[in-house]
Amino acid sequence: MRGTVNIDELTKRTLDAPVPGVTVRDLLSISPEMIQQWFGVKRVPPIKEQEAQEEDKPDAMAFTVWWKEALRKLYACALPKCKGRVEETEFEMLIDSGAELCLMSKEVFEELDLLIDLTVDCSVGAANNQRTKAYGICHDVEVTIGGIVMRCRFFVLENLSQDIILGRP
C-alpha cells in the first residue's frame, strides 16, 4: 500500500485533524498517557516540575524531552494496529512494516466469502523461520483505512495470529 499512498501527506492530515479546540499534533506533544494508549508504550516521560520552571519555553522543553525519548532504543514496543474495512466489514488490522505480504486468516476469508485462487502452491515464511502453506490467494481485495481505498492481494493462512496483517503489497 505504501507505493500508492503519500505518507507525508497522510501524516500531516492525521496530525492536523481537528479535535474540538486542538489538533492531534497538540495532543501528542503534551500527552504521554495518550501516546501510551495509542501505541502501548509510554515513550514520553513527564517533565519534572523543577525542569519546567527553569525553562522559559515549556513547549520547547517538552519537545526536546519527547524527541530524546522518541529516539531511545526500546526492548519491546507494541505493534501498531488500525481499524479499517475489508470488503465493507470492519476489522482491527496489524500493520507489519517488515512483512512483504498481506495476510488474512482462513476464518476471515470464510466470513467474507471472497473469491480465492487455489491454483497457487506456495508457502509463507515467518520471522521465526517456520513456513506455512498458504490455503490460497485472494486477488484484488478492497481495503479502506482512514478514507483511503486500496486493492490488495491477500495470502490466506490457517492458524494466523491476527485476523488481518497488512504488509507491503
Kinemage of the C-alpha trace (Angstrom):
@kinemage 1
@onewidth
@group {chain A} dominant
@subgroup {mainchain}
@vectorlist {calphas} color= white
{ca met a 1} P 0.000 0.000 0.000
{ca arg a 2} L 2.908 2.365 0.665
{ca gly a 3} L 3.717 2.739 -3.010
{ca thr a 4} L 0.435 4.490 -3.755
{ca val a 5} L -0.009 6.483 -0.537
{ca asn a 6} L 1.793 9.751 0.130
{ca ile a 7} L 2.962 9.047 3.709
{ca asp a 8} L 3.974 12.667 4.354
{ca glu a 9} L 0.562 13.965 3.289
{ca leu a 10} L -1.284 11.316 5.313
{ca thr a 11} L 0.830 12.073 8.394
{ca lys a 12} L 0.192 15.806 8.011
{ca arg a 13} L -3.563 15.268 7.576
{ca thr a 14} L -3.634 12.985 10.631
{ca leu a 15} L -1.617 15.319 12.831
{ca asp a 16} L -3.674 18.316 11.743
{ca ala a 17} L -7.091 16.659 12.096
{ca pro a 18} L -9.235 18.935 14.275
{ca val a 19} L -10.252 17.773 17.725
{ca pro a 20} L -12.577 20.259 19.471
{ca gly a 21} L -10.261 23.183 20.110
{ca val a 22} L -6.917 21.391 19.473
{ca thr a 23} L -5.098 19.382 16.811
{ca val a 24} L -3.848 15.815 17.156
{ca arg a 25} L -0.324 17.286 16.934
{ca asp a 26} L -1.007 19.336 20.087
{ca leu a 27} L -2.401 16.328 21.931
{ca leu a 28} L 0.558 14.094 21.078
{ca ser a 29} L 3.094 16.744 22.040
{ca ile a 30} L 1.756 17.071 25.583
{ca ser a 31} L 0.189 13.757 26.465
{ca pro a 32} L 2.373 10.764 27.386
{ca glu a 33} L -0.780 8.971 28.522
{ca met a 34} L -2.341 9.338 25.075
{ca ile a 35} L 0.801 8.024 23.376
{ca gln a 36} L 0.786 5.061 25.768
{ca gln a 37} L -2.871 4.357 24.990
{ca trp a 38} L -2.433 4.612 21.210
{ca phe a 39} L 0.882 2.816 20.846
{ca gly a 40} L 1.088 0.707 24.018
{ca val a 41} L 4.382 2.267 25.138
{ca lys a 42} L 4.961 5.270 27.337
{ca arg a 43} L 7.712 6.900 25.297
{ca val a 44} L 7.459 10.413 26.690
{ca pro a 45} L 8.327 10.785 30.381
{ca pro a 46} L 6.521 13.526 32.294
{ca ile a 47} L 8.511 16.740 32.699
{ca lys a 48} L 9.645 17.287 36.271
{ca glu a 49} L 8.290 20.489 37.790
{ca gln a 50} L 11.719 21.980 38.509
{ca glu a 51} L 12.848 21.399 34.897
{ca ala a 52} L 9.711 23.125 33.568
{ca gln a 53} L 10.243 26.111 35.871
{ca glu a 54} L 13.875 26.511 34.777
{ca glu a 55} L 12.881 26.703 31.131
{ca asp a 56} L 11.328 29.900 29.746
{ca lys a 57} L 9.589 27.986 26.954
{ca pro a 58} L 7.831 24.884 28.325
{ca asp a 59} L 6.760 23.818 24.810
{ca ala a 60} L 10.402 23.716 23.674
{ca met a 61} L 11.314 21.717 26.760
{ca ala a 62} L 8.501 19.232 26.189
{ca phe a 63} L 9.518 18.769 22.560
{ca thr a 64} L 13.196 18.275 23.484
{ca val a 65} L 12.358 15.655 26.108
{ca trp a 66} L 9.929 13.949 23.723
{ca trp a 67} L 12.456 13.872 20.874
{ca lys a 68} L 15.221 12.386 23.055
{ca glu a 69} L 12.859 9.700 24.326
{ca ala a 70} L 11.456 9.008 20.857
{ca leu a 71} L 14.965 8.166 19.635
{ca arg a 72} L 15.752 5.934 22.621
{ca lys a 73} L 16.012 2.243 21.719
{ca leu a 74} L 13.324 0.121 23.316
{ca tyr a 75} L 13.493 -3.508 24.353
{ca ala a 76} L 9.949 -4.023 23.135
{ca cys a 77} L 7.263 -1.939 21.518
{ca ala a 78} L 3.616 -2.679 20.821
{ca leu a 79} L 2.868 -3.359 17.194
{ca pro a 80} L 0.722 -0.724 15.528
{ca lys a 81} L -2.847 -1.655 14.756
{ca cys a 82} L -5.539 0.225 12.934
{ca lys a 83} L -9.224 -0.125 12.288
{ca gly a 84} L -10.319 -0.381 8.731
{ca arg a 85} L -12.621 -2.192 6.372
{ca val a 86} L -12.020 -5.205 4.193
{ca glu a 87} L -14.795 -5.552 1.620
{ca glu a 88} L -17.115 -3.374 3.776
{ca thr a 89} L -16.542 -5.369 7.016
{ca glu a 90} L -14.663 -3.618 9.834
{ca phe a 91} L -11.587 -5.273 11.345
{ca glu a 92} L -8.685 -4.333 13.568
{ca met a 93} L -5.603 -4.920 11.435
{ca leu a 94} L -1.976 -5.361 12.394
{ca ile a 95} L 0.404 -3.107 10.464
{ca asp a 96} L 3.632 -5.044 9.904
{ca ser a 97} L 6.146 -2.831 8.117
{ca gly a 98} L 8.598 -5.741 7.923
{ca ala a 99} L 6.163 -8.055 6.138
{ca glu a 100} L 6.364 -8.485 2.392
{ca leu a 101} L 2.816 -9.815 2.065
{ca cys a 102} L -0.703 -9.027 3.203
{ca leu a 103} L -2.119 -11.963 5.143
{ca met a 104} L -5.652 -12.970 6.107
{ca ser a 105} L -6.808 -15.728 8.427
{ca lys a 106} L -8.862 -18.514 6.910
{ca glu a 107} L -11.669 -17.650 9.343
{ca val a 108} L -11.884 -14.071 7.993
{ca phe a 109} L -11.723 -15.370 4.426
{ca glu a 110} L -14.682 -17.677 5.123
{ca glu a 111} L -16.594 -14.877 6.884
{ca leu a 112} L -16.149 -12.528 3.918
{ca asp a 113} L -16.867 -15.230 1.329
{ca leu a 114} L -14.208 -13.921 -1.049
{ca leu a 115} L -13.101 -15.394 -4.353
{ca ile a 116} L -9.859 -17.330 -3.937
{ca asp a 117} L -7.174 -18.645 -6.259
{ca leu a 118} L -6.413 -22.196 -5.110
{ca thr a 119} L -4.067 -22.952 -8.003
{ca val a 120} L -1.136 -21.118 -6.441
{ca asp a 121} L 1.037 -23.533 -4.480
{ca cys a 122} L 3.244 -21.552 -2.119
{ca ser a 123} L 4.461 -21.339 1.454
{ca val a 124} L 4.833 -18.220 3.564
{ca gly a 125} L 7.891 -17.814 5.778
{ca ala a 126} L 7.593 -16.270 9.233
{ca ala a 127} L 10.149 -14.347 11.271
{ca asn a 128} L 10.854 -17.495 13.325
{ca asn a 129} L 11.928 -19.385 10.165
{ca gln a 130} L 8.798 -21.536 10.127
{ca arg a 131} L 6.985 -21.967 6.842
{ca thr a 132} L 3.225 -22.248 6.474
{ca lys a 133} L 1.479 -23.432 3.336
{ca ala a 134} L -0.921 -20.819 2.020
{ca tyr a 135} L -4.503 -22.025 1.620
{ca gly a 136} L -4.843 -19.733 -1.381
{ca ile a 137} L -4.623 -16.138 -2.575
{ca cys a 138} L -7.433 -13.568 -2.762
{ca his a 139} L -6.662 -11.092 -5.521
{ca asp a 140} L -7.944 -7.513 -5.747
{ca val a 141} L -9.497 -7.228 -2.254
{ca glu a 142} L -10.775 -3.766 -1.302
{ca val a 143} L -9.235 -2.347 1.894
{ca thr a 144} L -10.278 1.033 3.324
{ca ile a 145} L -8.295 2.769 6.063
{ca gly a 146} L -8.926 6.375 7.051
{ca gly a 147} L -10.886 7.057 3.886
{ca ile a 148} L -8.117 5.719 1.629
{ca val a 149} L -9.232 2.817 -0.545
{ca met a 150} L -6.687 0.288 -1.833
{ca arg a 151} L -6.920 -3.003 -3.651
{ca cys a 152} L -4.611 -5.654 -2.195
{ca arg a 153} L -3.673 -9.286 -2.677
{ca phe a 154} L -4.084 -11.398 0.484
{ca phe a 155} L -2.459 -14.747 1.180
{ca val a 156} L -4.906 -16.837 3.223
{ca leu a 157} L -3.351 -18.835 6.070
{ca glu a 158} L -4.771 -21.175 8.671
{ca asn a 159} L -3.900 -20.512 12.331
{ca leu a 160} L -2.810 -16.914 11.710
{ca ser a 161} L -2.128 -14.998 14.936
{ca gln a 162} L -4.166 -11.967 13.726
{ca asp a 163} L -7.260 -11.685 11.561
{ca ile a 164} L -5.573 -9.322 9.087
{ca ile a 165} L -1.874 -8.468 8.742
{ca leu a 166} L -1.018 -5.600 6.414
{ca gly a 167} L 2.415 -5.840 4.870
{ca arg a 168} L 3.837 -4.206 1.783
{ca pro a 169} L 1.599 -5.395 -1.060
